[in-house]
């Protein structure tokens, strides 16, 4: 007699299959903290509850394609004033297109 036991933890491959994703996408979700995991011995296992929770959520911000994040909604461009100045960036000086005169110039 064979008993079906509900899995509590999934392998990365089983998680990918359950979510219709690639194993690489599952690794990305784990790395970014969007999918929790447990390390047991040398295995990485994902709780069934985390797989179900991820499947129920909406994920409108990014679509993962060929290793590139593609925003679905257009992001607003940052204004130069929004970015704090870096202490390593050269400070631009005003350019008034005025050539300073030399005190001892023969021109």
Biopython code that builds the backbone (N, CA, C, O; Angstrom):
import numpy as np
from Bio.PDB.StructureBuilder import StructureBuilder

atoms = [
    (1, "UNK", "N", (0.824, -1.184, 0.000)),
    (1, "UNK", "CA", (0.000, 0.000, 0.000)),
    (1, "UNK", "C", (0.872, 1.252, 0.000)),
    (1, "UNK", "O", (1.781, 1.391, 0.818)),
    (2, "UNK", "N", (0.587, 2.140, -0.910)),
    (2, "UNK", "CA", (1.379, 3.361, -1.025)),
    (2, "UNK", "C", (0.617, 4.529, -0.421)),
    (2, "UNK", "O", (-0.549, 4.762, -0.739)),
    (3, "UNK", "N", (1.300, 5.262, 0.461)),
    (3, "UNK", "CA", (0.673, 6.429, 1.081)),
    (3, "UNK", "C", (1.245, 7.690, 0.456)),
    (3, "UNK", "O", (2.455, 7.810, 0.265)),
    (4, "UNK", "N", (0.375, 8.614, 0.145)),
    (4, "UNK", "CA", (0.821, 9.919, -0.343)),
    (4, "UNK", "C", (1.006, 10.844, 0.850)),
    (4, "UNK", "O", (0.065, 11.121, 1.594)),
    (5, "UNK", "N", (2.209, 11.306, 1.014)),
    (5, "UNK", "CA", (2.522, 12.220, 2.099)),
    (5, "UNK", "C", (2.721, 13.608, 1.494)),
    (5, "UNK", "O", (3.480, 13.780, 0.540)),
    (6, "UNK", "N", (2.034, 14.585, 2.058)),
    (6, "UNK", "CA", (2.185, 15.955, 1.570)),
    (6, "UNK", "C", (3.590, 16.464, 1.880)),
    (6, "UNK", "O", (4.059, 16.358, 3.014)),
    (7, "UNK", "N", (4.249, 17.008, 0.885)),
    (7, "UNK", "CA", (5.579, 17.554, 1.086)),
    (7, "UNK", "C", (5.491, 18.842, 1.892)),
    (7, "UNK", "O", (4.634, 19.688, 1.635)),
    (8, "UNK", "N", (6.371, 18.983, 2.855)),
    (8, "UNK", "CA", (6.469, 20.214, 3.631)),
    (8, "UNK", "C", (7.592, 21.091, 3.112)),
    (8, "UNK", "O", (7.551, 22.311, 3.267)),
    (9, "UNK", "N", (8.602, 20.474, 2.492)),
    (9, "UNK", "CA", (9.742, 21.182, 1.931)),
    (9, "UNK", "C", (9.965, 20.717, 0.492)),
    (9, "UNK", "O", (9.863, 19.530, 0.183)),
    (10, "UNK", "N", (10.271, 21.676, -0.376)),
    (10, "UNK", "CA", (10.520, 21.383, -1.783)),
    (10, "UNK", "C", (11.978, 21.648, -2.127)),
    (10, "UNK", "O", (12.608, 22.540, -1.560)),
    (11, "UNK", "N", (12.506, 20.866, -3.058)),
    (11, "UNK", "CA", (13.828, 21.148, -3.601)),
    (11, "UNK", "C", (13.694, 22.362, -4.528)),
    (11, "UNK", "O", (12.585, 22.787, -4.850)),
    (12, "UNK", "N", (14.829, 22.909, -4.948)),
    (12, "UNK", "CA", (14.799, 24.039, -5.878)),
    (12, "UNK", "C", (14.126, 23.631, -7.189)),
    (12, "UNK", "O", (13.361, 24.405, -7.764)),
    (13, "UNK", "N", (14.408, 22.431, -7.653)),
    (13, "UNK", "CA", (13.816, 21.939, -8.900)),
    (13, "UNK", "C", (12.295, 21.755, -8.757)),
    (13, "UNK", "O", (11.535, 22.146, -9.643)),
    (14, "UNK", "N", (11.855, 21.159, -7.636)),
    (14, "UNK", "CA", (10.412, 20.980, -7.415)),
    (14, "UNK", "C", (9.701, 22.323, -7.274)),
    (14, "UNK", "O", (8.570, 22.488, -7.732)),
    (15, "UNK", "N", (10.383, 23.289, -6.630)),
    (15, "UNK", "CA", (9.816, 24.626, -6.486)),
    (15, "UNK", "C", (9.670, 25.281, -7.848)),
    (15, "UNK", "O", (8.640, 25.886, -8.146)),
    (16, "UNK", "N", (10.699, 25.161, -8.673)),
    (16, "UNK", "CA", (10.644, 25.730, -10.018)),
    (16, "UNK", "C", (9.491, 25.126, -10.812)),
    (16, "UNK", "O", (8.769, 25.840, -11.508)),
    (17, "UNK", "N", (9.323, 23.835, -10.707)),
    (17, "UNK", "CA", (8.231, 23.159, -11.427)),
    (17, "UNK", "C", (6.874, 23.608, -10.905)),
    (17, "UNK", "O", (5.958, 23.855, -11.690)),
    (18, "UNK", "N", (6.737, 23.715, -9.591)),
    (18, "UNK", "CA", (5.459, 24.128, -8.996)),
    (18, "UNK", "C", (5.081, 25.554, -9.388)),
    (18, "UNK", "O", (3.899, 25.859, -9.552)),
    (19, "UNK", "N", (6.087, 26.436, -9.541)),
    (19, "UNK", "CA", (5.828, 27.833, -9.877)),
    (19, "UNK", "C", (5.942, 28.122, -11.372)),
    (19, "UNK", "O", (5.773, 29.265, -11.797)),
    (20, "UNK", "N", (6.226, 27.099, -12.168)),
    (20, "UNK", "CA", (6.420, 27.248, -13.623)),
    (20, "UNK", "C", (7.537, 28.241, -13.927)),
    (20, "UNK", "O", (7.405, 29.097, -14.802)),
    (21, "UNK", "N", (8.633, 28.112, -13.193)),
    (21, "UNK", "CA", (9.813, 28.954, -13.369)),
    (21, "UNK", "C", (11.027, 28.074, -13.603)),
    (21, "UNK", "O", (10.953, 26.850, -13.493)),
    (22, "UNK", "N", (12.136, 28.704, -13.924)),
    (22, "UNK", "CA", (13.381, 27.959, -14.040)),
    (22, "UNK", "C", (14.037, 27.863, -12.662)),
    (22, "UNK", "O", (13.708, 28.628, -11.755)),
    (23, "UNK", "N", (14.960, 26.926, -12.516)),
    (23, "UNK", "CA", (15.707, 26.789, -11.260)),
    (23, "UNK", "C", (16.504, 28.069, -11.009)),
    (23, "UNK", "O", (16.640, 28.511, -9.868)),
    (24, "UNK", "N", (17.021, 28.652, -12.070)),
    (24, "UNK", "CA", (17.770, 29.903, -11.936)),
    (24, "UNK", "C", (16.883, 31.029, -11.386)),
    (24, "UNK", "O", (17.334, 31.824, -10.562)),
    (25, "UNK", "N", (15.640, 31.097, -11.834)),
    (25, "UNK", "CA", (14.705, 32.104, -11.309)),
    (25, "UNK", "C", (14.418, 31.865, -9.838)),
    (25, "UNK", "O", (14.303, 32.813, -9.062)),
    (26, "UNK", "N", (14.301, 30.607, -9.452)),
    (26, "UNK", "CA", (14.087, 30.272, -8.036)),
    (26, "UNK", "C", (15.299, 30.711, -7.224)),
    (26, "UNK", "O", (15.145, 31.265, -6.135)),
    (27, "UNK", "N", (16.495, 30.472, -7.738)),
    (27, "UNK", "CA", (17.718, 30.927, -7.061)),
    (27, "UNK", "C", (17.712, 32.445, -6.901)),
    (27, "UNK", "O", (18.089, 32.961, -5.849)),
    (28, "UNK", "N", (17.287, 33.157, -7.937)),
    (28, "UNK", "CA", (17.198, 34.616, -7.882)),
    (28, "UNK", "C", (16.212, 35.059, -6.801)),
    (28, "UNK", "O", (16.500, 35.979, -6.036)),
    (29, "UNK", "N", (15.062, 34.411, -6.738)),
    (29, "UNK", "CA", (14.055, 34.757, -5.730)),
    (29, "UNK", "C", (14.572, 34.496, -4.317)),
    (29, "UNK", "O", (14.278, 35.259, -3.397)),
    (30, "UNK", "N", (15.331, 33.435, -4.144)),
    (30, "UNK", "CA", (15.929, 33.129, -2.841)),
    (30, "UNK", "C", (16.966, 34.185, -2.488)),
    (30, "UNK", "O", (16.981, 34.696, -1.368)),
    (31, "UNK", "N", (17.833, 34.513, -3.442)),
    (31, "UNK", "CA", (18.901, 35.489, -3.215)),
    (31, "UNK", "C", (18.347, 36.858, -2.851)),
    (31, "UNK", "O", (18.901, 37.539, -1.987)),
    (32, "UNK", "N", (17.271, 37.267, -3.491)),
    (32, "UNK", "CA", (16.686, 38.580, -3.220)),
    (32, "UNK", "C", (15.752, 38.575, -2.019)),
    (32, "UNK", "O", (15.194, 39.613, -1.663)),
    (33, "UNK", "N", (15.575, 37.411, -1.391)),
    (33, "UNK", "CA", (14.752, 37.338, -0.191)),
    (33, "UNK", "C", (13.258, 37.285, -0.445)),
    (33, "UNK", "O", (12.466, 37.416, 0.488)),
    (34, "UNK", "N", (12.862, 37.096, -1.693)),
    (34, "UNK", "CA", (11.439, 37.037, -2.008)),
    (34, "UNK", "C", (10.861, 35.640, -1.812)),
    (34, "UNK", "O", (9.644, 35.456, -1.840)),
    (35, "UNK", "N", (11.734, 34.660, -1.614)),
    (35, "UNK", "CA", (11.313, 33.288, -1.365)),
    (35, "UNK", "C", (12.212, 32.748, -0.256)),
    (35, "UNK", "O", (13.435, 32.719, -0.394)),
    (36, "UNK", "N", (11.594, 32.323, 0.842)),
    (36, "UNK", "CA", (12.401, 31.848, 1.968)),
    (36, "UNK", "C", (12.866, 30.415, 1.726)),
    (36, "UNK", "O", (12.273, 29.677, 0.939)),
    (37, "UNK", "N", (13.922, 30.046, 2.410)),
    (37, "UNK", "CA", (14.477, 28.702, 2.240)),
    (37, "UNK", "C", (15.075, 28.229, 3.555)),
    (37, "UNK", "O", (15.307, 29.015, 4.474)),
    (38, "UNK", "N", (15.316, 26.935, 3.622)),
    (38, "UNK", "CA", (15.976, 26.304, 4.770)),
    (38, "UNK", "C", (17.148, 25.513, 4.229)),
    (38, "UNK", "O", (17.035, 24.859, 3.192)),
    (39, "UNK", "N", (18.265, 25.569, 4.919)),
    (39, "UNK", "CA", (19.413, 24.761, 4.522)),
    (39, "UNK", "C", (19.482, 23.590, 5.500)),
    (39, "UNK", "O", (19.643, 23.781, 6.706)),
    (40, "UNK", "N", (19.361, 22.398, 4.970)),
    (40, "UNK", "CA", (19.434, 21.187, 5.786)),
    (40, "UNK", "C", (20.556, 20.335, 5.202)),
    (40, "UNK", "O", (20.446, 19.794, 4.102)),
    (41, "UNK", "N", (21.622, 20.235, 5.961)),
    (41, "UNK", "CA", (22.811, 19.570, 5.435)),
    (41, "UNK", "C", (23.338, 20.379, 4.272)),
    (41, "UNK", "O", (23.561, 21.582, 4.403)),
    (42, "UNK", "N", (23.537, 19.745, 3.152)),
    (42, "UNK", "CA", (23.993, 20.443, 1.959)),
    (42, "UNK", "C", (22.858, 20.819, 1.028)),
    (42, "UNK", "O", (23.098, 21.337, -0.063)),
    (43, "UNK", "N", (21.619, 20.567, 1.445)),
    (43, "UNK", "CA", (20.470, 20.818, 0.579)),
    (43, "UNK", "C", (19.822, 22.149, 0.894)),
    (43, "UNK", "O", (19.760, 22.572, 2.048)),
    (44, "UNK", "N", (19.342, 22.801, -0.149)),
    (44, "UNK", "CA", (18.523, 24.003, 0.003)),
    (44, "UNK", "C", (17.087, 23.570, -0.235)),
    (44, "UNK", "O", (16.751, 23.058, -1.303)),
    (45, "UNK", "N", (16.248, 23.779, 0.761)),
    (45, "UNK", "CA", (14.849, 23.373, 0.667)),
    (45, "UNK", "C", (13.942, 24.576, 0.925)),
    (45, "UNK", "O", (14.242, 25.425, 1.765)),
    (46, "UNK", "N", (12.847, 24.636, 0.201)),
    (46, "UNK", "CA", (11.906, 25.751, 0.288)),
    (46, "UNK", "C", (10.622, 25.237, 0.923)),
    (46, "UNK", "O", (10.049, 24.255, 0.450)),
    (47, "UNK", "N", (10.157, 25.897, 2.002)),
    (47, "UNK", "CA", (8.914, 25.467, 2.646)),
    (47, "UNK", "C", (7.723, 25.554, 1.682)),
    (47, "UNK", "O", (7.624, 26.489, 0.889)),
    (48, "UNK", "N", (6.830, 24.576, 1.761)),
    (48, "UNK", "CA", (5.636, 24.560, 0.912)),
    (48, "UNK", "C", (4.809, 25.818, 1.143)),
    (48, "UNK", "O", (4.206, 26.340, 0.205)),
    (49, "UNK", "N", (4.773, 26.313, 2.376)),
    (49, "UNK", "CA", (4.004, 27.528, 2.684)),
    (49, "UNK", "C", (4.577, 28.736, 1.941)),
    (49, "UNK", "O", (3.823, 29.601, 1.496)),
    (50, "UNK", "N", (5.900, 28.802, 1.802)),
    (50, "UNK", "CA", (6.522, 29.909, 1.077)),
    (50, "UNK", "C", (6.201, 29.827, -0.412)),
    (50, "UNK", "O", (5.984, 30.852, -1.058)),
    (51, "UNK", "N", (6.170, 28.621, -0.955)),
    (51, "UNK", "CA", (5.833, 28.433, -2.379)),
    (51, "UNK", "C", (4.393, 28.870, -2.616)),
    (51, "UNK", "O", (4.109, 29.584, -3.577)),
    (52, "UNK", "N", (3.486, 28.445, -1.745)),
    (52, "UNK", "CA", (2.067, 28.828, -1.884)),
    (52, "UNK", "C", (1.883, 30.339, -1.740)),
    (52, "UNK", "O", (1.142, 30.954, -2.507)),
    (53, "UNK", "N", (2.560, 30.934, -0.755)),
    (53, "UNK", "CA", (2.448, 32.377, -0.528)),
    (53, "UNK", "C", (2.950, 33.149, -1.749)),
    (53, "UNK", "O", (2.308, 34.105, -2.184)),
    (54, "UNK", "N", (4.093, 32.741, -2.301)),
    (54, "UNK", "CA", (4.634, 33.404, -3.479)),
    (54, "UNK", "C", (3.665, 33.271, -4.654)),
    (54, "UNK", "O", (3.470, 34.228, -5.404)),
    (55, "UNK", "N", (3.068, 32.116, -4.819)),
    (55, "UNK", "CA", (2.136, 31.885, -5.932)),
    (55, "UNK", "C", (0.876, 32.743, -5.794)),
    (55, "UNK", "O", (0.297, 33.152, -6.800)),
    (56, "UNK", "N", (0.451, 33.015, -4.574)),
    (56, "UNK", "CA", (-0.752, 33.823, -4.349)),
    (56, "UNK", "C", (-0.520, 35.310, -4.560)),
    (56, "UNK", "O", (-1.455, 36.031, -4.907)),
    (57, "UNK", "N", (0.717, 35.792, -4.356)),
    (57, "UNK", "CA", (1.005, 37.223, -4.434)),
    (57, "UNK", "C", (1.050, 37.702, -5.884)),
    (57, "UNK", "O", (1.330, 36.936, -6.807)),
    (58, "UNK", "N", (0.767, 38.984, -6.052)),
    (58, "UNK", "CA", (0.978, 39.626, -7.345)),
    (58, "UNK", "C", (2.415, 40.110, -7.396)),
    (58, "UNK", "O", (2.975, 40.519, -6.379)),
    (59, "UNK", "N", (3.007, 40.063, -8.568)),
    (59, "UNK", "CA", (4.395, 40.485, -8.752)),
    (59, "UNK", "C", (4.494, 41.420, -9.953)),
    (59, "UNK", "O", (5.104, 41.069, -10.963)),
    (60, "UNK", "N", (3.892, 42.617, -9.849)),
    (60, "UNK", "CA", (3.849, 43.501, -11.015)),
    (60, "UNK", "C", (5.121, 44.299, -11.271)),
    (60, "UNK", "O", (5.280, 44.853, -12.358)),
    (61, "UNK", "N", (6.038, 44.375, -10.296)),
    (61, "UNK", "CA", (7.164, 45.294, -10.449)),
    (61, "UNK", "C", (8.213, 44.859, -11.458)),
    (61, "UNK", "O", (8.748, 45.710, -12.169)),
    (62, "UNK", "N", (8.529, 43.582, -11.555)),
    (62, "UNK", "CA", (9.566, 43.151, -12.484)),
    (62, "UNK", "C", (9.204, 41.821, -13.116)),
    (62, "UNK", "O", (8.560, 40.967, -12.506)),
    (63, "UNK", "N", (9.635, 41.675, -14.347)),
    (63, "UNK", "CA", (9.568, 40.394, -15.040)),
    (63, "UNK", "C", (11.005, 39.987, -15.259)),
    (63, "UNK", "O", (11.795, 40.777, -15.775)),
    (64, "UNK", "N", (11.360, 38.792, -14.886)),
    (64, "UNK", "CA", (12.735, 38.314, -15.021)),
    (64, "UNK", "C", (12.865, 37.650, -16.391)),
    (64, "UNK", "O", (12.184, 36.662, -16.666)),
    (65, "UNK", "N", (13.726, 38.179, -17.244)),
    (65, "UNK", "CA", (13.895, 37.605, -18.575)),
    (65, "UNK", "C", (15.371, 37.603, -18.947)),
    (65, "UNK", "O", (16.003, 38.659, -18.979)),
    (66, "UNK", "N", (15.909, 36.464, -19.219)),
    (66, "UNK", "CA", (17.273, 36.285, -19.692)),
    (66, "UNK", "C", (18.267, 37.061, -18.820)),
    (66, "UNK", "O", (19.180, 37.708, -19.334)),
    (67, "UNK", "N", (18.082, 36.991, -17.503)),
    (67, "UNK", "CA", (19.029, 37.614, -16.595)),
    (67, "UNK", "C", (18.919, 39.115, -16.490)),
    (67, "UNK", "O", (19.808, 39.748, -15.921)),
    (68, "UNK", "N", (17.849, 39.722, -17.024)),
    (68, "UNK", "CA", (17.680, 41.170, -16.997)),
    (68, "UNK", "C", (16.349, 41.493, -16.334)),
    (68, "UNK", "O", (15.334, 40.870, -16.649)),
    (69, "UNK", "N", (16.341, 42.462, -15.418)),
    (69, "UNK", "CA", (15.096, 42.923, -14.832)),
    (69, "UNK", "C", (14.444, 43.907, -15.787)),
    (69, "UNK", "O", (15.049, 44.915, -16.151)),
    (70, "UNK", "N", (13.217, 43.624, -16.194)),
    (70, "UNK", "CA", (12.494, 44.502, -17.097)),
    (70, "UNK", "C", (11.327, 45.092, -16.327)),
    (70, "UNK", "O", (10.410, 44.362, -15.952)),
    (71, "UNK", "N", (11.340, 46.422, -16.077)),
    (71, "UNK", "CA", (10.232, 47.012, -15.343)),
    (71, "UNK", "C", (8.965, 47.001, -16.185)),
    (71, "UNK", "O", (8.992, 47.318, -17.374)),
    (72, "UNK", "N", (7.861, 46.634, -15.556)),
    (72, "UNK", "CA", (6.589, 46.642, -16.261)),
    (72, "UNK", "C", (6.043, 48.061, -16.290)),
    (72, "UNK", "O", (5.570, 48.531, -17.325)),
    (73, "UNK", "N", (6.109, 48.735, -15.162)),
    (73, "UNK", "CA", (5.697, 50.127, -15.091)),
    (73, "UNK", "C", (6.916, 50.996, -15.336)),
    (73, "UNK", "O", (8.023, 50.671, -14.908)),
    (74, "UNK", "N", (6.703, 52.100, -16.026)),
    (74, "UNK", "CA", (7.826, 53.001, -16.300)),
    (74, "UNK", "C", (8.273, 53.650, -15.001)),
    (74, "UNK", "O", (7.458, 54.145, -14.223)),
    (75, "UNK", "N", (9.556, 53.641, -14.785)),
    (75, "UNK", "CA", (10.104, 54.294, -13.607)),
    (75, "UNK", "C", (10.302, 55.764, -13.932)),
    (75, "UNK", "O", (10.587, 56.126, -15.073)),
    (76, "UNK", "N", (10.150, 56.598, -12.930)),
    (76, "UNK", "CA", (10.425, 58.010, -13.145)),
    (76, "UNK", "C", (11.919, 58.218, -13.067)),
    (76, "UNK", "O", (12.598, 57.616, -12.235)),
    (77, "UNK", "N", (12.426, 59.066, -13.930)),
    (77, "UNK", "CA", (13.857, 59.337, -13.925)),
    (77, "UNK", "C", (14.184, 60.198, -12.716)),
    (77, "UNK", "O", (13.420, 61.086, -12.339)),
    (78, "UNK", "N", (15.310, 59.924, -12.128)),
    (78, "UNK", "CA", (15.754, 60.722, -11.003)),
    (78, "UNK", "C", (16.270, 62.051, -11.510)),
    (78, "UNK", "O", (16.974, 62.125, -12.517)),
    (79, "UNK", "N", (15.913, 63.076, -10.808)),
    (79, "UNK", "CA", (16.435, 64.396, -11.112)),
    (79, "UNK", "C", (17.814, 64.521, -10.500)),
    (79, "UNK", "O", (18.117, 63.863, -9.505)),
    (80, "UNK", "N", (18.644, 65.354, -11.083)),
    (80, "UNK", "CA", (19.990, 65.557, -10.547)),
    (80, "UNK", "C", (19.934, 66.072, -9.119)),
    (80, "UNK", "O", (20.819, 65.780, -8.316)),
    (81, "UNK", "N", (18.892, 66.842, -8.798)),
    (81, "UNK", "CA", (18.769, 67.379, -7.444)),
    (81, "UNK", "C", (18.355, 66.304, -6.442)),
    (81, "UNK", "O", (18.532, 66.485, -5.237)),
    (82, "UNK", "N", (17.796, 65.169, -6.930)),
    (82, "UNK", "CA", (17.378, 64.082, -6.043)),
    (82, "UNK", "C", (18.554, 63.249, -5.559)),
    (82, "UNK", "O", (18.463, 62.576, -4.532)),
    (83, "UNK", "N", (19.649, 63.292, -6.289)),
    (83, "UNK", "CA", (20.794, 62.455, -5.976)),
    (83, "UNK", "C", (21.764, 63.244, -5.112)),
    (83, "UNK", "O", (22.231, 64.308, -5.520)),
    (84, "UNK", "N", (22.073, 62.739, -3.925)),
    (84, "UNK", "CA", (23.027, 63.474, -3.094)),
    (84, "UNK", "C", (24.405, 63.461, -3.737)),
    (84, "UNK", "O", (24.784, 62.473, -4.367)),
    (85, "UNK", "N", (25.160, 64.550, -3.587)),
    (85, "UNK", "CA", (26.482, 64.583, -4.213)),
    (85, "UNK", "C", (27.412, 63.568, -3.578)),
    (85, "UNK", "O", (27.389, 63.349, -2.367)),
    (86, "UNK", "N", (28.219, 62.964, -4.404)),
    (86, "UNK", "CA", (29.185, 61.995, -3.922)),
    (86, "UNK", "C", (30.463, 62.733, -3.580)),
    (86, "UNK", "O", (30.845, 63.680, -4.268)),
    (87, "UNK", "N", (31.118, 62.307, -2.528)),
    (87, "UNK", "CA", (32.345, 62.998, -2.160)),
    (87, "UNK", "C", (33.485, 62.649, -3.105)),
    (87, "UNK", "O", (34.546, 63.269, -3.045)),
    (88, "UNK", "N", (33.280, 61.662, -3.982)),
    (88, "UNK", "CA", (34.313, 61.276, -4.923)),
    (88, "UNK", "C", (34.100, 61.859, -6.312)),
    (88, "UNK", "O", (34.975, 61.746, -7.170)),
    (89, "UNK", "N", (32.957, 62.477, -6.541)),
    (89, "UNK", "CA", (32.697, 63.069, -7.841)),
    (89, "UNK", "C", (33.322, 64.456, -7.896)),
    (89, "UNK", "O", (33.280, 65.192, -6.911)),
    (90, "UNK", "N", (33.904, 64.821, -9.040)),
    (90, "UNK", "CA", (34.468, 66.168, -9.140)),
    (90, "UNK", "C", (33.356, 67.204, -9.107)),
    (90, "UNK", "O", (32.295, 67.016, -9.702)),
    (91, "UNK", "N", (33.607, 68.268, -8.425)),
    (91, "UNK", "CA", (32.628, 69.340, -8.349)),
    (91, "UNK", "C", (32.746, 70.179, -9.609)),
    (91, "UNK", "O", (33.843, 70.587, -9.990)),
    (92, "UNK", "N", (31.632, 70.434, -10.247)),
    (92, "UNK", "CA", (31.675, 71.247, -11.456)),
    (92, "UNK", "C", (31.769, 72.713, -11.065)),
    (92, "UNK", "O", (31.145, 73.161, -10.103)),
    (93, "UNK", "N", (32.553, 73.438, -11.823)),
    (93, "UNK", "CA", (32.708, 74.862, -11.578)),
    (93, "UNK", "C", (31.968, 75.611, -12.664)),
    (93, "UNK", "O", (31.883, 75.143, -13.799)),
    (94, "UNK", "N", (31.430, 76.776, -12.324)),
    (94, "UNK", "CA", (30.690, 77.529, -13.350)),
    (94, "UNK", "C", (31.626, 77.960, -14.474)),
    (94, "UNK", "O", (32.766, 78.362, -14.239)),
    (95, "UNK", "N", (31.125, 77.866, -15.679)),
    (95, "UNK", "CA", (31.895, 78.252, -16.848)),
    (95, "UNK", "C", (31.190, 79.427, -17.507)),
    (95, "UNK", "O", (30.145, 79.254, -18.134)),
    (96, "UNK", "N", (31.754, 80.620, -17.368)),
    (96, "UNK", "CA", (31.140, 81.811, -17.944)),
    (96, "UNK", "C", (31.759, 82.175, -19.288)),
    (96, "UNK", "O", (31.484, 83.242, -19.837)),
    (97, "UNK", "N", (32.583, 81.296, -19.808)),
    (97, "UNK", "CA", (33.282, 81.530, -21.072)),
    (97, "UNK", "C", (34.082, 82.830, -21.054)),
    (97, "UNK", "O", (34.235, 83.480, -22.088)),
    (98, "UNK", "N", (34.584, 83.205, -19.901)),
    (98, "UNK", "CA", (35.388, 84.403, -19.763)),
    (98, "UNK", "C", (36.821, 83.961, -19.544)),
    (98, "UNK", "O", (37.092, 83.176, -18.635)),
    (99, "UNK", "N", (37.731, 84.444, -20.349)),
    (99, "UNK", "CA", (39.131, 84.115, -20.206)),
    (99, "UNK", "C", (39.753, 85.137, -19.253)),
    (99, "UNK", "O", (39.683, 86.338, -19.513)),
    (100, "UNK", "N", (40.359, 84.684, -18.161)),
    (100, "UNK", "CA", (40.952, 85.653, -17.233)),
    (100, "UNK", "C", (42.169, 86.318, -17.876)),
    (100, "UNK", "O", (42.928, 85.687, -18.611)),
    (101, "UNK", "N", (42.332, 87.599, -17.583)),
    (101, "UNK", "CA", (43.470, 88.345, -18.107)),
    (101, "UNK", "C", (44.671, 88.166, -17.189)),
    (101, "UNK", "O", (44.549, 88.125, -15.964)),
    (102, "UNK", "N", (45.826, 88.061, -17.818)),
    (102, "UNK", "CA", (47.051, 87.942, -17.043)),
    (102, "UNK", "C", (47.585, 89.343, -16.742)),
    (102, "UNK", "O", (47.464, 90.257, -17.557)),
    (103, "UNK", "N", (48.166, 89.490, -15.581)),
    (103, "UNK", "CA", (48.668, 90.802, -15.173)),
    (103, "UNK", "C", (49.851, 91.252, -16.024)),
    (103, "UNK", "O", (49.938, 92.429, -16.371)),
    (104, "UNK", "N", (50.743, 90.361, -16.359)),
    (104, "UNK", "CA", (51.920, 90.723, -17.128)),
    (104, "UNK", "C", (51.861, 90.180, -18.555)),
    (104, "UNK", "O", (52.875, 89.720, -19.079)),
    (105, "UNK", "N", (50.741, 90.226, -19.160)),
    (105, "UNK", "CA", (50.572, 89.677, -20.497)),
    (105, "UNK", "C", (50.904, 90.733, -21.545)),
    (105, "UNK", "O", (50.547, 91.901, -21.392)),
    (106, "UNK", "N", (51.580, 90.323, -22.599)),
    (106, "UNK", "CA", (51.927, 91.255, -23.663)),
    (106, "UNK", "C", (50.848, 91.298, -24.732)),
    (106, "UNK", "O", (50.933, 92.118, -25.646)),
    (107, "UNK", "N", (49.843, 90.449, -24.649)),
    (107, "UNK", "CA", (48.771, 90.417, -25.648)),
    (107, "UNK", "C", (47.767, 91.478, -25.427)),
    (107, "UNK", "O", (46.803, 91.583, -26.185)),
]
sb = StructureBuilder()
sb.init_structure("model")
sb.init_model(0)
sb.init_chain("A")
sb.init_seg("    ")
for serial, (resi, resn, name, xyz) in enumerate(atoms, 1):
    if name == "N":
        sb.init_residue(resn, " ", resi, " ")
    sb.init_atom(name, np.array(xyz, "f"), 0.0, 1.0, " ", f" {name:<3s}", serial, name[0])
structure = sb.get_structure()
